Amino acid sequence: MTLLAFDMGGTAVKYALMEKDGTVLEKDNFKTPNTLEKLTTELQNVKNTYADHTFTGAAFSCPGAVDNESGVIGGASAIPYIHHFPIKAMLEEKLELPVTLENDANCAALAETWLGVAKSAQDILFIIVGTGIGGAVIKDGKIHAGAHLHGGEFGYMLMNDKLETLSDTGTAVNAASRIAKRKGLPTLSGLEAFQLKENNDPIAVEEIQTMYQNLAKGIFNLQYVYDPEMIVIGGGVSEREDFLPSIQAELDKLLAKITIAKIAPKIVSCAFGNDANLIGAVANFNQVHP
């Protein structure tokens, strides 16, 4: 049972020839086109490349608020032309295959639930730390999208009386921006911010520590709102060896102070890297077409 899987990103569309069990047979990518017409042509070209295969369907991971009933992707993203029209029906017509769509963060979470670090769990939260903070809620092994398809938008969580959000206060990108402003620098990357911290720059040490503190507060709150079995952390910065231990240290401080809180959040790093969304797209296809 072979599927085409696509991970639509703002700069590139990754694709893979995959088995329904999640095995990646072949994979490649193409630059994200600037029009819908060009995108559909590229997708058709990919299918034609594997003309010797018979496909069960096409599984898509995409940005935005995916409404699976209408086949419309709401919200906004770096691929503006995929939103606010029945794209699922159009893709099925162009590819002549059954198509499934799911939000990219949800796909990453499904991958971990199916074959990754959370495969034995039924109730998990998935947090992606990038330019902002996104995430997903897995309830009883399935995506919980919420009434308005915004389940898992943890980055909107308000963290202080300045109305700063977790995305504002809990990412390396924004920590770097604050460091740059305080040091009078025009710009500073997240990687450069960590390098300054490792060199014991006092401003960088303070701002990076504040980032970890806010992530710990957010995770603490989420644990007691939803009470998941575990909270899986993804995103490029999560691959740093000191990232999870630093969050854990701040969580331990919170738990020591808030003695009524007896449940310590279990935080783990995601198992999959660049293939997570492709694998999760197949997991979603399997749930829709068991």
C-alpha positions as CSV (number, residue, x, y, z in Angstrom):
1,M,0.0,0.0,0.0
2,T,1.9,3.0,-1.3
3,L,1.2,6.7,-0.6
4,L,2.5,10.0,-1.8
5,A,3.2,12.3,1.1
6,F,3.8,16.0,0.9
7,D,5.0,18.5,3.5
8,M,4.2,22.0,2.2
9,G,6.5,24.7,3.7
10,G,7.1,28.3,2.9
11,T,10.4,27.7,1.1
12,A,10.2,24.1,0.0
13,V,7.7,21.3,-0.5
14,K,9.1,18.0,0.7
15,Y,7.7,14.8,-0.7
16,A,8.1,11.1,-0.2
17,L,7.1,7.8,-1.6
18,M,5.9,6.0,1.5
19,E,4.3,2.8,2.7
20,K,1.3,3.0,4.9
21,D,3.4,1.7,7.8
22,G,5.4,4.9,7.7
23,T,8.4,3.5,5.8
24,V,10.0,6.2,3.6
25,L,11.0,4.6,0.2
26,E,12.2,7.7,-1.6
27,K,12.1,11.4,-0.8
28,D,13.0,14.7,-2.4
29,N,11.8,18.3,-2.5
30,F,11.1,21.2,-4.8
31,K,11.1,25.0,-4.2
32,T,7.7,26.2,-3.1
33,P,6.0,27.8,-6.2
34,N,4.6,31.3,-6.1
35,T,1.2,30.4,-7.6
36,L,-1.4,27.6,-7.1
37,E,-1.2,26.7,-10.8
38,K,2.5,26.1,-10.5
39,L,2.1,24.1,-7.3
40,T,-0.4,21.7,-8.9
41,T,1.8,21.2,-11.9
42,E,4.7,20.3,-9.6
43,L,2.5,17.9,-7.6
44,Q,1.4,16.2,-10.8
45,N,5.0,16.0,-11.9
46,V,5.9,14.2,-8.7
47,K,3.1,11.7,-9.3
48,N,4.2,11.1,-12.9
49,T,7.8,10.5,-11.7
50,Y,6.5,7.4,-9.9
51,A,4.2,6.3,-12.8
52,D,5.2,2.7,-12.2
53,H,3.5,2.8,-8.8
54,T,-0.1,2.4,-7.9
55,F,-1.0,4.9,-5.2
56,T,-3.6,4.5,-2.5
57,G,-3.7,8.3,-2.0
58,A,-1.9,11.5,-1.3
59,A,-1.3,12.7,2.3
60,F,-0.6,16.4,2.9
61,S,1.0,18.3,5.8
62,C,0.3,22.0,5.5
63,P,0.3,25.3,7.5
64,G,-2.9,26.8,8.7
65,A,-6.2,25.8,10.3
66,V,-7.3,22.7,8.4
67,D,-11.1,22.0,8.2
68,N,-11.2,18.4,7.2
69,E,-15.0,18.4,6.6
70,S,-14.9,21.3,4.1
71,G,-11.5,20.6,2.8
72,V,-10.5,24.2,3.3
73,I,-7.4,25.5,4.9
74,G,-8.2,28.6,7.0
75,G,-5.8,31.1,8.7
76,A,-2.8,32.4,6.9
77,S,0.8,31.3,6.1
78,A,3.8,31.8,3.9
79,I,1.9,30.1,1.1
80,P,-1.1,32.5,0.9
81,Y,-2.7,30.9,-2.2
82,I,-3.6,27.6,-0.4
83,H,-6.1,29.2,1.9
84,H,-9.8,29.9,2.0
85,F,-11.1,27.7,-0.9
86,P,-11.9,23.9,-1.3
87,I,-8.3,22.9,-1.9
88,K,-8.8,19.3,-1.0
89,A,-11.4,18.7,-3.8
90,M,-9.1,20.5,-6.2
91,L,-6.1,18.3,-5.3
92,E,-8.2,15.2,-5.6
93,E,-9.2,16.2,-9.1
94,K,-5.7,17.1,-10.2
95,L,-4.0,14.1,-8.7
96,E,-6.8,11.7,-9.3
97,L,-6.3,10.2,-5.8
98,P,-8.0,10.4,-2.4
99,V,-6.4,13.3,-0.5
100,T,-6.0,14.1,3.2
101,L,-4.9,17.3,4.8
102,E,-3.6,18.1,8.3
103,N,-1.9,21.0,10.0
104,D,1.9,20.6,10.1
105,A,2.2,20.8,13.8
106,N,-0.5,18.2,14.2
107,C,1.3,16.0,11.7
108,A,4.5,16.2,13.7
109,A,2.5,15.2,16.8
110,L,0.8,12.3,15.0
111,A,4.2,11.0,13.9
112,E,5.4,10.9,17.5
113,T,2.2,9.3,18.7
114,W,2.3,6.7,15.9
115,L,6.0,5.7,15.7
116,G,8.0,8.1,17.9
117,V,8.5,8.9,21.6
118,A,4.8,9.0,22.4
119,K,3.7,5.8,20.6
120,S,2.5,4.2,23.9
121,A,0.6,7.3,25.0
122,Q,-2.9,8.4,24.3
123,D,-3.0,11.9,25.7
124,I,0.0,14.2,24.9
125,L,0.8,17.8,24.1
126,F,3.3,18.7,21.5
127,I,5.1,22.0,21.6
128,I,7.1,23.3,18.6
129,V,9.6,26.1,19.5
130,G,10.6,28.0,16.4
131,T,10.2,31.7,15.4
132,G,7.0,31.5,17.5
133,I,5.5,28.6,19.4
134,G,3.0,26.2,18.0
135,G,1.7,22.9,19.1
136,A,-0.9,20.2,19.0
137,V,-3.2,18.4,21.4
138,I,-3.5,14.6,21.1
139,K,-6.6,13.2,22.9
140,D,-7.2,9.4,22.9
141,G,-4.6,9.0,20.2
142,K,-6.2,11.5,17.8
143,I,-5.8,15.2,17.1
144,H,-8.1,17.5,19.1
145,A,-8.5,20.4,16.8
146,G,-10.9,22.4,19.0
147,A,-14.1,24.2,18.2
148,H,-12.4,26.8,16.1
149,L,-9.5,24.7,14.8
150,H,-7.1,26.5,17.0
151,G,-6.3,23.7,19.5
152,G,-2.6,23.7,20.3
153,E,-2.0,27.4,19.7
154,F,0.0,27.5,22.9
155,G,2.0,30.5,21.7
156,Y,-1.0,32.8,22.3
157,M,-0.8,32.1,26.1
158,L,-0.5,35.3,28.0
159,M,2.6,35.3,30.3
160,N,2.5,38.7,32.1
161,D,0.6,41.9,32.6
162,K,2.3,43.4,29.6
163,L,0.2,41.1,27.5
164,E,3.3,39.3,26.2
165,T,2.6,35.8,24.9
166,L,4.6,32.6,25.2
167,S,5.7,33.2,21.6
168,D,7.0,36.6,22.7
169,T,8.9,35.4,25.8
170,G,9.7,31.7,25.1
171,T,11.7,31.6,21.9
172,A,15.3,32.0,21.1
173,V,14.5,34.3,18.2
174,N,12.8,36.8,20.5
175,A,15.4,36.4,23.2
176,A,18.0,37.2,20.6
177,S,16.0,40.3,19.5
178,R,15.9,41.5,23.1
179,I,19.6,40.9,23.6
180,A,20.4,42.8,20.4
181,K,18.2,45.8,21.5
182,R,19.9,45.9,24.9
183,K,23.4,45.7,23.4
184,G,22.7,48.2,20.6
185,L,23.2,45.6,17.8
186,P,21.2,45.8,14.6
187,T,20.4,42.1,14.5
188,L,21.3,38.9,16.3
189,S,20.3,35.3,15.5
190,G,19.2,32.7,18.0
191,L,22.5,30.8,17.4
192,E,24.5,33.9,18.1
193,A,22.5,34.5,21.3
194,F,23.4,31.1,22.6
195,Q,27.0,31.7,21.7
196,L,27.0,34.9,23.7
197,K,25.5,33.0,26.6
198,E,28.1,30.3,26.4
199,N,30.7,33.1,26.6
200,N,29.1,34.3,29.8
201,D,27.8,37.6,28.3
202,P,25.6,38.8,31.2
203,I,22.8,40.2,29.1
204,A,22.6,37.0,27.0
205,V,22.7,34.8,30.1
206,E,19.8,36.8,31.6
207,E,17.6,36.7,28.5
208,I,18.2,33.1,27.7
209,Q,17.4,32.2,31.3
210,T,14.2,34.2,31.1
211,M,13.3,32.2,28.0
212,Y,13.7,29.0,29.8
213,Q,11.7,30.3,32.8
214,N,8.8,31.3,30.5
215,L,8.8,27.9,28.7
216,A,8.8,26.2,32.1
217,K,5.8,28.3,33.3
218,G,3.9,27.6,30.1
219,I,4.6,23.9,30.4
220,F,3.6,23.9,34.0
221,N,0.3,25.6,33.1
222,L,-0.4,23.2,30.3
223,Q,0.2,20.2,32.5
224,Y,-2.4,21.4,35.0
225,V,-4.9,22.4,32.3
226,Y,-4.8,19.2,30.3
227,D,-2.9,16.7,32.5
228,P,-1.2,14.9,29.6
229,E,0.9,11.8,30.0
230,M,3.8,13.7,28.5
231,I,4.7,16.9,26.7
232,V,6.9,16.5,23.6
233,I,9.1,19.4,22.6
234,G,10.1,19.9,18.9
235,G,11.6,22.6,16.7
236,G,15.2,23.2,15.7
237,V,16.3,24.7,19.1
238,S,15.1,21.6,20.9
239,E,18.0,19.7,19.4
240,R,20.4,21.6,21.6
241,E,21.8,19.2,24.3
242,D,21.2,21.8,27.0
243,F,17.7,22.8,25.9
244,L,15.5,20.2,27.7
245,P,17.7,20.0,30.8
246,S,17.5,23.8,31.2
247,I,13.7,23.8,31.0
248,Q,13.7,20.9,33.4
249,A,15.8,22.8,35.9
250,E,13.3,25.7,35.8
251,L,10.4,23.3,36.2
252,D,12.1,21.8,39.2
253,K,12.3,25.3,40.8
254,L,8.6,25.9,40.2
255,L,7.6,22.6,41.7
256,A,9.8,23.3,44.7
257,K,8.0,26.6,45.3
258,I,4.4,25.4,44.5
259,T,4.2,22.6,46.9
260,I,0.5,21.9,46.2
261,A,1.6,20.8,42.7
262,K,2.4,17.1,43.0
263,I,2.5,16.2,39.3
264,A,5.8,16.9,37.5
265,P,5.4,17.4,33.8
266,K,7.2,14.7,31.8
267,I,9.0,16.5,29.0
268,V,10.8,14.7,26.1
269,S,12.4,15.6,22.8
270,C,10.8,14.5,19.6
271,A,12.3,11.5,17.8
272,F,11.8,12.7,14.2
273,G,13.6,15.5,12.4
274,N,12.8,16.6,8.9
275,D,10.6,13.6,8.1
276,A,8.2,14.2,11.0
277,N,5.5,16.0,9.0
278,L,5.7,13.4,6.2
279,I,5.3,10.5,8.6
280,G,2.5,12.3,10.4
281,A,0.7,13.0,7.2
282,V,0.6,9.3,6.5
283,A,-0.6,8.7,10.1
284,N,-3.5,11.1,9.4
285,F,-4.3,9.3,6.1
286,N,-4.4,6.0,7.9
287,Q,-6.9,7.4,10.5
288,V,-9.1,8.9,7.7
289,H,-8.8,5.8,5.5
290,P,-8.2,2.8,7.9
